[in-house]
Amino acid sequence: MSMYNKISVTGSSWLDVNTLSGVTVGTAFSIQNVGAAIVYLYESSTPPVEVDGVILFDALTSGPNSTAYISSGSQKIWVKVADPFKQTFLRIYS
């Protein structure tokens, strides 16, 4: 597996993981939360209007639940920290 750039996630906006990491939409990859804040993860061609998606727990409190596996053929992947006053980091592997 090769690692893409580490992504910083903070604030109240949804961030496009594919654009930030350089991973082509539809490519299989995994996301690991290596920071200390919980992240929402959402798959769609557009960002969600409301808080929605799968919870990606922080690495400090929930090791195995801090990684998500994205299947090939997926749409764009969006992320957002649960608490907009916190920051976390994601590693992207493909």
DODOTI-858428 format. One line per field, with one value per residue (C-alpha): residue number from 1; x negated, y, z. Coordinates in Angstrom, 3 decimals. Each point is the difference from the previous one (the first is absolute). Layout:
resi <- c(NUM/...)
x <- c(X/...)
y <- c(Y/...)
z <- c(Z/...)
This chain:
resi <- c(1/2/3/4/5/6/7/8/9/10/11/12/13/14/15/16/17/18/19/20/21/22/23/24/25/26/27/28/29/30/31/32/33/34/35/36/37/38/39/40/41/42/43/44/45/46/47/48/49/50/51/52/53/54/55/56/57/58/59/60/61/62/63/64/65/66/67/68/69/70/71/72/73/74/75/76/77/78/79/80/81/82/83/84/85/86/87/88/89/90/91/92/93/94)
x <- c(0.000/-1.171/0.866/1.389/-0.425/1.352/3.182/0.810/3.711/1.382/2.857/3.665/-0.165/0.054/-3.334/-0.435/-2.502/-0.543/-1.058/-2.150/-1.798/-0.258/1.879/2.167/3.721/0.959/-3.395/-0.122/-1.897/0.047/0.154/-1.538/0.783/-3.344/1.088/2.029/3.376/2.955/0.763/3.167/-0.625/2.535/0.103/1.792/-0.671/0.851/-0.555/2.915/2.291/0.287/-2.327/0.155/-2.205/-2.187/-1.899/-3.761/-1.209/-3.275/-3.048/-0.581/3.228/1.173/-2.839/1.787/2.936/-2.329/-0.444/2.488/-0.353/1.347/1.033/-0.863/2.820/0.766/1.113/-1.885/-0.856/0.737/-1.197/0.769/-1.089/2.812/-1.190/-0.898/-2.369/-2.202/-2.490/-0.993/-2.155/0.837/-2.392/1.076/-1.255/0.653)
y <- c(0.000/3.500/2.937/3.260/3.331/0.332/2.112/2.499/0.116/2.934/2.497/-0.370/-0.694/-3.335/-0.755/-2.035/-2.758/-0.979/3.493/0.626/-3.352/-0.352/-3.320/-0.360/-0.357/-3.666/-1.318/-2.339/1.414/0.179/2.951/-0.092/2.644/0.528/3.026/0.687/1.105/-2.029/0.385/-0.517/-1.766/0.228/-1.420/2.089/2.059/3.113/0.828/-0.753/2.815/-1.320/-1.918/-3.501/-2.961/-2.529/0.943/-0.436/-0.046/1.517/-2.252/0.661/-1.539/-2.410/-1.553/-2.371/2.370/2.781/-1.468/-0.121/-2.034/1.619/-2.404/0.409/1.673/2.337/3.594/2.942/-0.371/2.947/0.500/2.433/0.133/-0.557/2.958/2.996/1.304/-3.109/-1.166/-3.467/-1.565/-2.730/-2.296/-1.324/-3.412/-1.631)
z <- c(0.000/-0.765/2.212/-1.314/1.755/3.493/0.031/2.729/0.879/1.976/-0.085/-0.806/-3.759/-1.801/-1.712/-3.198/0.852/-3.640/-1.061/3.082/-0.237/-3.764/0.010/-3.096/0.716/-0.286/1.117/3.005/2.982/3.781/2.359/3.462/2.616/1.741/2.022/3.112/-1.395/-1.273/-3.730/-2.050/-3.318/-2.836/-3.554/-2.634/-3.114/2.052/3.686/2.331/1.100/3.559/2.284/-1.381/-0.737/1.752/3.141/-0.242/3.591/1.137/0.203/3.692/1.308/-2.676/-2.009/-2.430/-0.461/-1.100/-3.501/-2.882/-3.183/-3.159/-2.780/-3.660/-1.900/2.892/-0.405/1.549/3.664/2.281/3.586/2.795/3.642/2.481/2.100/-2.214/2.683/-0.192/-2.610/-1.109/-2.688/-2.518/-1.835/-3.378/-1.206/-3.353)
